[in-house]
């Protein structure tokens, strides 16, 4: 992660065909910021929303994924 933390945790949650993935960098220095969500995550087809924030626990990057199966392709 860009903030340089050595302690990282990943949290997962699911509800209503959605999966929340959050990576938390346990750095709490005031001058560090979470920074933007990596572009490679933001453009994924299954990402409904994503973001980043910094609070007393450190810096978090999160993505809300759509877990519904993609429709089958129809053959001609």
WOWO-V649858 format. One record per residue. RES is the residue in three letters. PHI is phi as a letter, one per 20 degrees, with the letter a starting at -180 (NA if undefined). OMEGA is omega in whole degrees, 0 to 359 (999 if undefined). Layout:
res: (RES,RES)
phi: (PHI,PHI)
omega: (OMEGA,OMEGA)
//
This chain:
res: (UNK,UNK,UNK,UNK,UNK,UNK,UNK,UNK,UNK,UNK,UNK,UNK,UNK,UNK,UNK,UNK,UNK,UNK,UNK,UNK,UNK,UNK,UNK,UNK,UNK,UNK,UNK,UNK,UNK,UNK,UNK,UNK,UNK,UNK,UNK,UNK,UNK,UNK,UNK,UNK,UNK,UNK,UNK,UNK,UNK,UNK,UNK,UNK,UNK,UNK,UNK,UNK,UNK,UNK,UNK,UNK,UNK,UNK,UNK,UNK,UNK,UNK,UNK,UNK,UNK,UNK,UNK,UNK,UNK,UNK,UNK,UNK,UNK,UNK,UNK,UNK)
phi: (NA,f,f,n,f,e,d,c,c,d,d,c,b,c,a,l,m,c,c,e,d,c,d,d,e,f,d,c,f,g,f,e,c,f,m,f,f,g,g,f,e,g,e,f,f,e,e,e,b,b,a,b,b,c,b,f,e,p,d,c,d,c,b,d,d,e,e,f,f,f,f,f,f,e,e,f)
omega: (187,182,173,180,178,177,182,174,179,182,179,174,177,177,174,178,176,176,176,177,179,175,183,177,187,173,182,179,184,186,179,177,182,182,183,173,180,182,180,176,186,184,180,184,183,181,175,180,176,181,181,175,177,176,184,179,183,184,181,170,183,176,175,185,174,184,179,179,176,179,178,177,178,177,181,999)
//
